[in-house]
């Protein structure tokens, strides 16, 4: 994805509205200048009959609850965001969380390192069999998550945080 973001401007998506039944919405971004350009199309009603994939949507049956939409907020993301000017940080975070932006309302924080961390680490790297967590301490990278509070405050209802251990080995 290609986008532009600086201290005074960030590419954003206009408020999303549901298309009519039988239609879809597509957003296109390119290096040639398209920035989240919206286009609509009509679904092919015959694709299911010819052996393709066919989906049936029943809005009256709930199979699961969606808590929200967002993304991972890793130490690597914080390191890169903190390299931006303060004004650009605010623009970027507003583009994710505000009503004028993507309206993210959920953040997943890795507990310990993740795939793009600058080094492997956990919160108890210095003691063996430390079941009482006497050696527990935050890594220096984890003190940088304060950058996200501006984003959490940009969403009209605030944003939820979900802590998850990254299951793959950090390298």
N, C-alpha and C positions, 0 to 999 in steps of 0.2 A: 504494500500500500504506500502511496506517495501522498504526503500532505505538507502543508506549509504552516509553520507556527513561529511567531516571534513575539516581542513584547507588546505589540498592539493588535495582533491578528492571529487567529488559528482557523484552519478549515473546519467547518462544522456541517452537520446535516440539518436540513430544515426539519421541523417537527414531522414525525412519521404518522401517517394516517393509513388505516387498513384499506387495501384496494377492494373493489367490488368482487363478488364471487366469480371465480373463473379467470381472474387476473392476478398478476404478480407485480412486485416492485423490485427493481434492480438498481444498485448504486455502482457507478463506475469511476475509478480513479486511474490516472495514467501519468507517466512522465511528460507527456505532450501537453499537459495543461488541464485535463479533466480533473475536477476536484469534487468527489462525492456527488457526481451528477446523477440525478434521479431519472429513471425511465420506467415505463410500464409496458407490460406485454400481456397477451392472453395465453392462458394455459391451453395445452393441446388435449382436448377431451378424448381423443382416440388413442393416446399413448398407452393406456392400460390394456386396451383390447389387443394391441399388437405385441404383447409380451413384455412391454416396458413396465416401469414402476408406476403403480397407481395408489394414491393415498386417499383415504376417506377421513374427513374431519367431522366430528360430532361435537359441537360446542356445549352440549348439555350433559356430557359425561366427563367427569374429572378423574384422571388416573393418577395424577401427581400434583404437587404444589411447587410452583416456581418461586423461590425466595427472592430472586432478583437477577440482575444482569450486571456484569462487570468483568474484571480480569485479575490477574495476579499482580501483586505489588511486591516485587522482589528487592533484595539488597542491590542488585545490579540496576534495576530501574531507578531506585533512589539515588544511587551514585551518579547516574547520567542526568537525572532531573536536577540535582544539586549543582551540576556544572553550568546550568542555564542561569541567566540573570533572574533576579527575584520577580520582575514583571513578567518575564517569559514563563517562569514556573507557574505563576498564577493563571496566565492565559491558557497554558497547556492543561492544567488541572480543571479549570472551568470548562474547557472543551470536552473533557470526559464526564464531569459530574453535574454541570448546571443544566437548567431547562433549555438554554440556548445551545447546548452541546449534546452529547450522547446519552445523558441522564443515567450514567452508571450509578447503581445504588448498592453494590456489593463488591468487596475487595477480599481476595484470598491472599493471606500472608503466609509464606512458607515458614515453618518452624525450623530454624537452622538454615543451612545453605540450600541452594537450588541449582538448576542446570547452568545458569549464567553467572553464578557467583565467581568472584575472583580467586577464591580458594575454598577447599573443603573445610567445613567446621560444623560443630554441633554446640549445644549449650553446656556440655559436660565433657570436655575433651581431655581433662588433666588428671582424672582419677579413674581407677578401675573398680568395678562393682560398687559404685557410689549410689546405693539404693536410697540413701537419705538426702541426696542431692546437696551435699556439703560443698561441692566444687562447682555448683551451678552458677553460670554467669552469662549475661548477654554478650554476644560478640560485638566488636566495634561497629560492624556493618549495621547491626540492628538498631543502633541509636539514630540512624539516618531516616528511619521511617516517619519521623516527625513531619517530613515534607508533605505527607499525605493528608494531614489534618485540614489544610486549605481545601483540598478536594472534597473531603467529607462534609465540610461546611458549605460547599457550593451547591450541593444537592438540596432541594427544598425540604425534604424530610430527613436529611442526613443519610449516611450510608452505613451498612452493616459490615462487620469484619469477620472473616472466617479464617482461623489459623489451621494450617494443615502441614504435616510433615511431608517433605519431598521424598518420594519413595525410591527414586533412582539414585545411584551413587553420584555425589558431587565430585567434579573433577577440576 
